[in-house]
Amino acid sequence: MSQIADKDVAEKPDADDAHKNKGLYAAILGSIGVVYGDIGTSPLYAFREALRPIAYDGVTQEEVIGLTSLMIWSLTIIVTFKYITLLLRADNDGEGGTLSLLALLMKTAGTHRSVLIVLGLIGAALFLGDAMITPALSVLSAVEGLKLVTPEMDAFIIPISVGILIGLFAIQSHGTGTVAKFFGPITAVWFIVMGLAGLVHIADDFSILFAFNPWHAVEFLANEGFYGIVVLGAVFLTITGAEALYADLGHFGRRPIQWAWFCLVFPALTLNYLGQGALVLKDPAAMSNPFYLMFPQWAILPAVILATAATIIASQAVITGAFSLVRQAIHLGYLPRMEILFTSETNTGQIYLPAVNTILLFGVVALVLTFKSSDALATAYGISVTGAMVVTSLMFFEFVRKRWQWSIWLALAVLTPLLVLELIFLGANLLKIHDGGYVPVLLAIAFTIIMTTWQRGSKILFAKTRRGDVPLKAFVASVEKESAHAPVRVPGTAIFLTGDPEAAPAALLHNLKHNHVLHDKNVILTIRTEDQPRVRPEDRYTLTKLSDRFAVVELHFGFMETQNVTQALGYLRRTGYKFDIMSTSFYLGRRKLVPDPKSGMPGWQNRLFIALAETAADPSDYFRLPANRVVELGSHVVV
């Protein structure tokens, strides 16, 4: 009997370990599909575009080896060292990304707080610009492989690409949960096929293996001069998607992302670039499309189909990332409220923002119709990604100083070489401004202006409305006095939403002025977004009683959470503050903004702020309030 019991005890840890390993393997597979979709489609066009500036009079063996070495060492230094080794450890309670890092740094920011905010907003804007260009470039480069199957397909490349992109954005409202479970396996097959194709072609010219020596990369840049800088702009295409490693940290965790990189993604990318280089050394004519020409004629069509699936997955990952980033920006006060729909009953990360989806769709289709080929669009690519990486490095410098307590000399020694390398990449990409590089710059400027305008306008609006505010405690003391002019007391609970719990809400004052009544219970409700991804249920609210009839409640949400007020109030009722939700009315103040020439902002920015405010989602929908229990009271505010 004791032997059986001992055996059960001995086997239990193994079962737990097996369960943990199973979860780890599933997370690794999932991260391959979501995190590495973008960087995994770079071989479709990166090597071809990097060859283009030096291929006008043919290429030499040293040039091909040097170029391949640049790509391998860019992957090693930027992705492996900076992102996989360092940045994945800079998490905000498990969450990553530019705005998540900004929220974390705000906790310890001093006099340079405004600098950090500007950097964070620029990084977020650059990512949104990347979210437009990535789907257009990836899908175009994959579909263009049909020209190698039959030249007659050339005329159908644009219509097919646009059709795929429209279909991709059309399904966003249905959620990605059903499709997501196939992302990992398909992308894993994609990496395996890429790696095997490259491995087979290394035998075309084994001298390509000298690319592992970084000296060949240095020698290439020294010998090529100006053309070497131009080539760097295309070499950077090999590491596009590296920001997704950090942005998607919260979805999978550090370990699965790291395991996926070292065990499959990095080896497959390295083998593929080596194979493309060896193929070009053997047959210089393959420079026209070295990726697809690695496959035999019979395998090109299956490769095109697999590549198209991989690019759709890569595009999906970027679109999802844009949804998540915009939600963070809304909760942190950098964008107006937008309609956020949830496409999964169990996974709150699966969200759909109709407005963002529409903007991205029009932007992506416009890029395809304007540039018409991946060659032309590739020139517009890179600036947004390099810019975002430079911003991340600058913010990471602040992080290691404040959070990891690195000395300034250690931080400079580790991060300066990375920053210099990224600035060189940025400079190389800026050379492409006139060839289409202005597109991501204009997109980033537009998104940055929108976010800074909303943040600045919100502060001005808050300051103006507060001037005429009545202190809440003084108001409560006055209405609680028994007098002949006391307002009529009616049964039930009234909840007044306000951004300032120190002042009597405008909706409360209007209700008292026009209806001359007060409810048995009155709750002044303020919603706070914390500088952390999530808030524990027990820390969700703070309750302060001002009198028998008045209480102030603050609800606290993380910037990654749904601000579901009804659900949070249900938790509040269970913890002791009693009220009947069916006899509760929610009072909202709706403001009509009127432009003021002396607002403190330029006239155009003032009008932009008012236009943004008018597009904001209905607060009753955004905060998940019961539709039949909401009362709105309007007022005019000069801003």
C-alpha positions in Angstrom: 0.0 0.0 0.0 2.8 2.4 0.9 4.7 1.5 -2.2 1.7 2.5 -4.4 1.3 5.8 -2.5 5.0 6.5 -2.8 4.8 5.8 -6.5 1.9 8.3 -6.9 3.8 11.0 -5.1 6.9 10.3 -7.2 5.0 10.5 -10.5 3.1 13.7 -9.7 6.0 16.1 -10.4 6.6 14.4 -13.7 3.0 15.0 -14.7 3.2 18.6 -13.7 6.4 19.0 -15.6 4.8 17.4 -18.7 1.9 19.8 -18.4 4.2 22.8 -18.1 6.3 21.6 -21.1 3.1 21.1 -23.1 2.1 24.7 -22.4 5.6 25.9 -23.2 5.6 24.1 -26.5 2.2 25.6 -27.4 3.4 29.1 -26.6 6.6 28.6 -28.6 4.5 27.4 -31.6 2.1 30.3 -31.2 4.9 32.9 -31.0 6.3 31.6 -34.3 3.0 32.5 -36.0 2.3 35.8 -34.3 5.7 37.3 -33.2 7.8 36.2 -36.1 5.4 36.5 -39.0 6.8 39.9 -40.2 10.5 39.1 -39.9 9.8 35.7 -41.5 8.6 37.2 -44.7 11.7 39.5 -45.2 13.6 36.9 -47.3 11.0 37.4 -50.0 12.5 40.8 -50.9 15.4 41.8 -48.6 18.3 40.1 -50.4 16.9 41.1 -53.8 16.6 44.8 -52.8 20.0 44.9 -51.2 21.6 43.6 -54.4 19.9 46.2 -56.6 22.2 49.2 -55.8 25.4 47.2 -56.7 24.1 45.1 -59.5 24.3 47.7 -62.3 27.6 46.2 -63.6 27.4 42.7 -62.0 28.4 41.6 -58.6 31.6 40.0 -57.4 32.1 37.1 -55.0 33.4 39.5 -52.3 30.3 41.7 -52.6 27.8 38.8 -52.3 29.7 37.4 -49.3 30.0 40.8 -47.7 26.3 41.5 -48.3 25.3 38.2 -46.8 27.5 38.8 -43.8 25.8 42.2 -43.2 22.4 40.5 -43.1 23.5 37.7 -40.7 25.3 40.1 -38.3 22.3 42.6 -38.4 20.1 39.7 -37.3 22.7 38.8 -34.6 23.4 42.3 -33.2 20.0 44.0 -33.5 17.6 41.1 -33.0 19.5 38.5 -31.0 21.4 40.9 -28.7 19.2 43.9 -28.4 15.7 42.5 -28.5 16.0 38.8 -27.5 18.7 39.2 -24.8 18.0 42.7 -23.4 14.7 44.3 -24.3 12.5 41.2 -23.6 13.6 41.7 -19.9 12.3 45.3 -19.9 8.7 44.4 -19.2 5.9 46.3 -17.5 4.3 43.5 -15.4 4.8 41.1 -18.3 3.7 43.6 -21.1 6.0 45.1 -23.7 5.9 47.7 -26.4 6.6 51.4 -26.7 3.6 52.7 -24.8 4.0 50.0 -22.2 7.6 51.0 -21.6 6.5 54.7 -21.5 3.9 53.9 -18.9 6.6 52.2 -16.8 9.1 55.0 -17.1 6.4 57.6 -16.1 6.5 56.1 -12.6 10.1 57.3 -12.1 10.3 60.2 -14.6 11.6 63.4 -13.3 12.2 66.7 -15.1 12.5 65.0 -18.5 9.0 63.5 -18.3 7.8 65.5 -21.4 10.8 64.3 -23.4 9.9 60.7 -22.6 6.2 61.3 -23.6 7.2 62.8 -27.0 9.6 59.8 -27.6 6.9 57.3 -26.7 4.3 59.0 -29.0 6.7 59.2 -31.9 7.5 55.5 -31.4 3.9 54.6 -31.4 3.2 56.7 -34.5 6.0 55.0 -36.3 4.6 51.6 -35.5 1.2 52.6 -36.8 2.9 53.7 -40.1 4.6 50.4 -40.2 1.2 48.7 -39.7 0.1 50.2 -43.1 3.2 49.5 -45.1 3.9 45.9 -43.9 0.7 44.2 -45.3 1.0 46.0 -48.6 4.7 45.1 -49.1 4.4 41.5 -47.8 1.4 40.5 -49.8 2.6 42.2 -53.0 6.0 40.4 -52.7 4.4 37.0 -52.2 1.9 37.3 -55.0 4.6 38.5 -57.5 6.0 35.0 -57.4 3.1 34.1 -59.8 5.0 35.9 -62.6 7.6 33.1 -62.4 4.9 30.5 -62.7 3.5 32.1 -65.9 4.3 35.6 -67.2 0.6 36.1 -68.2 -0.1 36.5 -64.5 1.7 39.8 -64.4 -1.5 41.8 -65.1 -3.3 40.2 -62.3 -0.8 40.8 -59.5 -2.4 44.1 -58.3 -6.0 42.9 -58.4 -5.1 39.7 -56.6 -3.1 41.6 -53.9 -5.9 44.1 -53.4 -8.5 41.3 -53.2 -6.4 39.4 -50.5 -6.0 42.6 -48.5 -9.7 43.6 -48.6 -10.6 40.0 -47.5 -8.0 40.2 -44.7 -9.5 43.4 -43.3 -13.1 42.2 -43.9 -12.6 39.2 -41.5 -11.2 41.3 -38.7 -14.7 41.8 -37.1 -15.1 38.0 -36.9 -12.0 37.7 -34.7 -8.8 35.8 -35.2 -9.4 33.1 -32.6 -10.4 30.4 -35.1 -7.7 31.2 -37.5 -5.0 31.9 -34.9 -4.5 28.2 -34.0 -3.3 27.6 -37.6 -0.9 30.5 -37.6 1.9 28.8 -35.7 2.0 25.5 -37.7 1.8 27.3 -41.0 4.5 29.7 -40.1 6.6 26.9 -38.7 6.3 25.1 -42.0 7.3 28.3 -43.8 10.5 28.6 -41.7 11.3 24.9 -42.2 10.8 25.2 -46.0 12.9 28.4 -46.1 15.7 26.8 -44.1 15.8 23.7 -46.2 15.7 25.7 -49.5 18.7 27.7 -48.3 20.6 24.6 -47.0 20.3 22.9 -50.3 21.7 25.8 -52.2 24.7 26.4 -49.9 26.3 23.6 -51.9 26.1 25.9 -55.0 29.1 27.7 -53.6 30.5 26.9 -50.2 32.5 30.1 -50.1 29.3 31.8 -48.9 30.1 30.3 -45.5 32.8 33.0 -45.1 29.8 35.3 -44.4 30.0 34.2 -40.8 33.1 36.3 -40.5 32.0 39.9 -39.7 35.2 41.3 -41.3 33.6 40.7 -44.7 30.7 43.0 -43.7 33.1 45.7 -42.6 35.2 45.3 -45.7 32.1 45.5 -47.9 31.0 48.8 -46.4 34.6 50.2 -46.7 35.0 49.2 -50.3 31.5 50.2 -51.6 31.6 53.8 -50.1 28.3 55.6 -50.8 26.7 52.6 -52.4 27.4 50.7 -49.2 25.3 53.2 -47.3 22.5 52.8 -49.8 22.7 49.0 -49.5 22.4 49.3 -45.7 18.9 50.8 -46.2 17.9 47.5 -47.9 19.8 45.3 -45.5 17.6 46.7 -42.8 14.7 44.9 -44.4 16.1 41.7 -42.9 15.2 42.9 -39.3 11.8 44.5 -39.9 9.4 43.0 -37.5 11.9 43.0 -34.6 9.7 45.5 -32.7 7.0 42.9 -32.7 9.2 40.8 -30.4 8.8 43.4 -27.7 5.3 44.5 -28.5 4.0 40.9 -28.3 5.8 40.0 -25.1 2.6 40.0 -23.0 0.9 37.5 -25.3 3.5 34.7 -24.9 6.1 35.6 -22.4 9.9 35.9 -22.7 10.9 32.2 -22.7 8.7 31.0 -25.6 9.8 33.9 -27.8 13.4 33.3 -27.0 13.2 29.5 -27.6 11.4 30.1 -31.0 14.1 32.4 -32.1 17.1 30.3 -31.3 15.6 26.9 -32.2 13.9 27.7 -35.5 13.6 31.3 -36.7 17.2 32.5 -36.5 18.7 29.3 -38.0 16.1 29.3 -40.8 16.6 32.9 -41.7 20.4 32.5 -41.7 20.3 29.4 -43.9 18.0 31.1 -46.3 20.2 34.2 -46.8 23.2 31.9 -47.2 21.4 29.9 -49.8 20.3 33.0 -51.7 23.9 34.3 -51.7 25.3 30.9 -52.9 22.7 30.8 -55.7 23.6 34.3 -56.9 27.3 33.3 -56.8 26.5 30.3 -59.0 24.1 32.1 -61.3 24.2 35.9 -61.3 21.0 36.0 -63.4 19.1 34.8 -60.2 19.5 38.3 -58.8 16.1 39.2 -60.3 14.3 37.1 -57.7 16.7 34.9 -55.7 14.1 33.7 -53.2 11.7 32.0 -55.6 14.5 30.9 -58.0 15.8 28.7 -55.2 12.9 26.4 -55.8 12.6 24.1 -58.8 9.9 25.1 -61.4 7.4 22.5 -60.1 7.7 23.9 -56.6 7.3 27.6 -57.3 3.5 27.6 -57.3 3.3 25.8 -53.9 6.0 28.2 -52.6 3.9 31.2 -53.7 0.8 29.8 -52.0 2.8 29.1 -48.8 4.4 32.6 -49.0 1.0 34.2 -49.5 -0.3 32.4 -46.4 2.8 33.5 -44.4 2.4 37.1 -45.5 -1.3 37.1 -44.6 -0.3 35.9 -41.1 2.4 38.5 -40.9 -0.1 41.2 -41.8 -2.6 39.9 -39.3 0.0 40.1 -36.6 0.7 43.8 -37.4 -3.0 44.6 -37.6 -3.6 43.0 -34.2 -0.6 44.9 -32.8 -2.1 48.2 -34.1 -5.4 47.4 -32.4 -3.6 46.7 -29.1 -1.4 49.8 -29.4 -4.4 52.1 -30.1 -6.3 50.6 -27.1 -3.3 51.4 -24.9 -3.1 55.0 -26.3 -6.9 55.5 -25.6 -6.6 54.3 -22.0 -3.4 56.4 -21.4 -5.2 59.5 -22.7 -3.4 60.0 -26.0 -6.4 59.3 -28.2 -10.2 59.8 -27.9 -12.4 56.9 -27.0 -13.1 54.6 -29.9 -15.5 51.7 -30.2 -13.7 48.5 -29.1 -15.4 45.2 -29.8 -14.3 41.9 -28.4 -14.2 38.9 -30.7 -13.6 36.3 -28.0 -15.5 35.5 -24.8 -12.4 34.2 -23.1 -9.4 36.1 -24.5 -9.6 39.9 -23.9 -6.6 40.4 -26.1 -8.7 39.6 -29.2 -10.2 43.0 -30.0 -11.5 44.8 -33.0 -11.5 48.5 -33.5 -13.7 49.4 -36.6 -12.3 52.9 -37.0 -8.7 51.7 -37.0 -9.5 48.8 -39.3 -11.1 51.1 -41.8 -8.2 53.6 -41.7 -5.6 50.8 -42.2 -7.6 49.2 -45.0 -7.8 52.5 -47.0 -4.1 53.2 -46.3 -2.9 49.8 -47.3 -4.9 49.6 -50.6 -3.8 53.2 -51.5 -0.2 52.1 -51.0 -0.6 49.1 -53.3 -2.4 51.1 -56.0 0.2 53.9 -55.8 3.4 52.0 -55.7 2.2 49.0 -57.8 5.2 46.7 -57.0 7.1 45.4 -54.0 10.3 46.9 -55.6 8.9 50.4 -55.5 7.2 49.9 -52.1 10.4 48.6 -50.5 12.0 52.0 -50.9 9.2 53.5 -48.7 9.9 50.8 -46.1 12.5 51.0 -43.4 12.3 54.6 -42.1 9.3 53.8 -39.8 11.0 50.7 -38.4 14.5 52.2 -38.0 12.9 55.3 -36.3 10.9 53.1 -33.9 14.1 51.2 -33.0 16.1 54.4 -32.3 13.2 55.6 -30.1 13.1 52.3 -28.2 16.9 52.4 -27.6 16.7 55.9 -26.2 13.9 54.9 -23.9 15.7 51.7 -22.9 18.7 53.8 -21.8 16.4 55.5 -19.3 15.0 52.1 -18.3 18.4 50.5 -17.4 19.4 53.6 -15.5 16.2 53.9 -13.4 15.0 50.3 -13.1 18.1 48.2 -13.4 20.3 50.8 -11.6 23.1 50.6 -14.2 25.8 53.2 -14.0 25.8 55.7 -16.8 29.1 54.3 -18.0 27.8 50.8 -18.3 24.6 52.0 -20.0 26.7 54.0 -22.5 29.1 51.1 -23.1 26.3 48.7 -23.9 23.8 50.8 -25.7 25.9 53.4 -27.6 27.2 50.9 -30.2 23.6 49.7 -30.8 22.3 53.3 -31.1 25.1 54.3 -33.4 24.3 51.2 -35.6 20.6 52.0 -35.7 21.3 55.7 -36.5 23.5 54.5 -39.4 20.6 52.4 -40.6 18.2 55.3 -40.2 20.5 57.6 -42.2 20.7 55.0 -44.9 16.9 54.8 -45.1 16.5 58.6 -45.1 18.4 58.6 -48.4 15.2 57.0 -49.9 13.0 59.9 -48.9 12.5 61.1 -52.5 11.8 57.5 -53.7 8.8 57.0 -51.4 10.4 57.2 -48.0 8.3 60.3 -47.4 5.3 58.0 -46.9 6.1 56.6 -43.5 7.5 60.0 -42.4 4.2 61.7 -43.3 2.2 58.9 -41.6 4.3 59.2 -38.4 4.0 63.0 -38.4 0.2 62.8 -38.8 -0.3 60.2 -36.0 2.0 62.1 -33.7 0.1 65.4 -34.3 -3.2 63.6 -33.6 -1.9 62.1 -30.3 -0.2 65.3 -29.0 -3.2 67.4 -30.0 -5.6 65.1 -28.0 -3.3 65.1 -25.0 -2.8 68.8 -25.0 -6.4 69.7 -25.7 -7.7 67.3 -23.0 -5.5 69.2 -20.4 -6.7 72.6 -21.6 -10.4 71.3 -21.4 -9.9 69.9 -17.9 -8.3 73.2 -16.7 -11.1 75.3 -18.2 -14.0 73.3 -16.8 -12.4 73.2 -13.4 -12.4 77.0 -13.1 -16.2 77.1 -12.6 -16.3 73.9 -10.5 -18.0 73.7 -7.1 -15.9 71.9 -4.5 -17.7 68.6 -3.9 -17.4 68.6 -0.1 -18.8 72.1 0.2 -21.6 71.1 -2.2 -22.5 68.0 -0.1 -22.5 70.0 3.1 -24.9 72.6 1.6 -27.5 70.1 0.2 -27.5 68.0 3.3 -28.7 70.9 5.4 -32.4 70.6 6.3 -34.2 73.7 5.0 -37.4 74.6 3.2 -35.5 74.8 -0.1 -34.0 71.3 0.2 -34.3 69.2 -2.9 -36.9 66.5 -3.1 -35.5 63.1 -2.1 -36.3 60.2 -4.5 -35.6 56.5 -4.1 -32.8 54.7 -5.9 -29.1 55.3 -6.6 -27.7 57.9 -9.0 -24.1 57.5 -10.3 -22.4 60.5 -11.8 -19.4 59.9 -13.9 -16.7 62.6 -13.7 -13.0 63.0 -14.3 -12.4 65.1 -11.2 -13.7 63.6 -7.9 -12.8 66.9 -6.0 -15.5 68.9 -7.8 -19.3 68.4 -8.1 -20.0 66.8 -11.5 -21.7 69.1 -14.0 -24.4 66.4 -14.6 -25.2 66.5 -10.8 -25.5 70.3 -10.8 -27.7 70.3 -13.9 -30.0 67.5 -12.5 -30.4 69.5 -9.3 -31.0 72.8 -11.1 -33.6 71.5 -13.6 -35.3 68.6 -11.8 -34.9 69.8 -8.1 -34.3 66.2 -6.9 -31.6 64.1 -5.2 -31.6 60.3 -4.9 -31.3 58.4 -1.7 -27.8 57.4 -2.7 -25.4 59.5 -4.9 -22.1 58.1 -6.1 -19.5 60.3 -7.7 -17.6 57.9 -10.0 -14.2 58.5 -11.4 -12.3 56.0 -13.7 -8.5 55.9 -13.4 -6.1 54.2 -15.8 -3.0 53.0 -14.0 0.6 52.9 -15.4 0.4 49.1 -15.4 -1.2 46.5 -17.7 -3.7 45.1 -15.2 -5.1 45.8 -11.7 -6.0 43.1 -9.2 -9.7 42.7 -8.4 -9.1 43.6 -4.8 -7.4 46.9 -5.9 -10.2 47.7 -8.4 -11.9 50.4 -6.3 -11.5 52.9 -3.5 -14.7 54.1 -1.7 -14.9 57.3 0.4 -18.2 58.1 2.2 -18.9 61.8 2.4 -22.3 61.5 4.1 -25.2 59.1 4.4 -26.3 60.0 0.8 -23.0 60.8 -0.9 -20.0 58.6 -1.7 -16.9 58.9 -3.9 -15.8 55.8 -5.8 -12.7 55.5 -7.9 -12.4 52.5 -10.2 -8.9 51.5 -11.3 -8.1 49.7 -14.5 -4.8 48.7 -16.2 -4.1 50.1 -19.6 -4.6 46.7 -21.2 -7.9 46.1 -19.5 -11.5 46.6 -20.6 -13.0 49.4 -18.6 -16.2 47.6 -17.8 -17.9 49.8 -15.2 -21.0 47.6 -14.7 -18.9 44.5 -13.9 -16.6 46.5 -11.5 -19.7 47.9 -9.7 -21.0 44.4 -9.3 -17.8 43.5 -7.4 -18.2 46.7 -5.3 -21.8 45.5 -4.3 -20.4 42.1 -3.3 -17.9 43.7 -1.0 -20.5 45.6 1.1 -21.7 48.8 -0.6 -25.3 48.0 -1.2 -27.4 49.4 -4.0 -29.9 47.9 -6.5 -28.4 48.0 -10.0 -32.0 47.9 -11.5 -33.0 51.1 -9.7 -29.7 52.9 -10.4 -29.4 55.6 -13.0 -26.1 56.7 -14.6 -25.7 60.4 -15.3 -23.3 61.5 -18.0 -22.3 65.1 -18.9 -22.2 65.6 -22.7 -20.1 68.6 -23.7 -20.6 70.6 -26.9 -17.2 72.2 -27.5 -17.0 75.6 -29.0 -13.6 76.9 -30.4 -11.9 79.7 -28.5 -9.2 81.8 -30.3 -7.4 82.2 -26.9 -7.4 78.5 -26.0 -3.6 78.2 -25.9 -3.5 76.1 -29.1 -3.2 77.3 -32.7 -6.6 77.6 -34.4 -6.0 74.5 -36.7 -5.0 72.4 -33.7 -8.0 73.6 -31.7 -10.3 72.6 -34.6 -8.6 69.2 -34.8 -9.1 68.6 -31.1 -12.8 69.4 -31.4 -13.1 67.1 -34.5 -11.5 64.3 -32.6 -13.8 64.9 -29.6 -16.8 64.6 -31.9 -15.6 61.2 -33.2 -15.2 59.8 -29.7 -17.3 56.7 -28.9 -20.4 57.1 -26.7 -19.2 56.8 -23.1 -22.1 54.5 -22.2 -20.9 52.0 -24.8 -17.3 52.4 -24.0 -17.7 51.9 -20.3 -20.2 49.1 -20.8 -23.1 50.9 -19.0 -26.6 49.5 -19.1 -28.2 51.3 -22.0 -31.6 51.7 -20.4 -30.2 53.2 -17.2 -28.2 56.1 -18.7 -29.2 59.8 -18.6 -27.2 62.4 -20.5 -27.2 66.1 -19.7 -25.5 68.5 -22.1 -23.6 71.7 -21.8 -21.5 74.1 -23.9 -17.8 74.5 -23.2 -15.6 77.1 -24.8 -12.2 75.5 -25.5 
